[in-house]
């Protein structure tokens, strides 16, 4: 006989904050959008929200996040990172619900967004021009974006979206999109090379870079061991406080 718990229990769901990058072009900052779905069911039917849903009874949390994201948007990123937990009473009119939030980063041109399941629409929105959102999803997006900014300035960043071999321009564009004009690209590059995190791409690794991708400034790759070490220990922010190159 199944065990019957005598006290009320909260429901558990997952939500995904997916930031989509446009490919960098010279002369302007890379644009970053966030992926939203229009809810097709109550509560908040017709309102935009983060992709997500309830965790199945024997489903690992990360598996639930990948499943819900794919069912509602047809997006499957390389990885999802745990970004926060939200469980304030009253955040969901259906009852006490705790949401496990995951963050993902993708190049928009590598994915086609298609709505499905209980999402009547799915699409990209500028972080500065979000529509009214369901639940507490506006706060979640703000928190996750702030966390990404902190992450980019205090620990290694870029592996979850960049290929094994990449140009300096590609890496720089990620930092510019997240930190705006508040950092020095020249100081950043010097810092990453000095600590051994960024190194010129080796001959074998160059074969993984598609033809036509050679770029001014050379091609690079991360030192995996140092990347993992600095991810654990972090480092003091390298920001200048203003652009200084």
GINOR-V691261 format. One record per run of one state. SS is the DSSP state (~ for helix, > for strand, _ for the rest). FROM is the first residue (numbers start at 1). TO is the last residue. If there is no record, write none. Layout:
BEGIN
ss=SS from=FROM to=TO
ss=SS from=FROM to=TO
END
This chain:
BEGIN
ss=_ from=1 to=10
ss=> from=11 to=21
ss=_ from=22 to=31
ss=> from=32 to=39
ss=_ from=40 to=47
ss=> from=48 to=49
ss=_ from=50 to=50
ss=> from=51 to=54
ss=_ from=55 to=60
ss=~ from=61 to=73
ss=_ from=74 to=80
ss=> from=81 to=86
ss=_ from=87 to=96
ss=> from=97 to=107
ss=~ from=108 to=110
ss=_ from=111 to=118
ss=> from=119 to=126
ss=_ from=127 to=132
ss=> from=133 to=133
ss=_ from=134 to=136
ss=~ from=137 to=154
ss=_ from=155 to=165
ss=> from=166 to=167
ss=~ from=168 to=179
ss=_ from=180 to=184
ss=~ from=185 to=194
ss=_ from=195 to=197
ss=> from=198 to=200
ss=_ from=201 to=202
ss=~ from=203 to=206
ss=_ from=207 to=218
ss=> from=219 to=222
ss=_ from=223 to=223
ss=~ from=224 to=233
ss=_ from=234 to=245
END
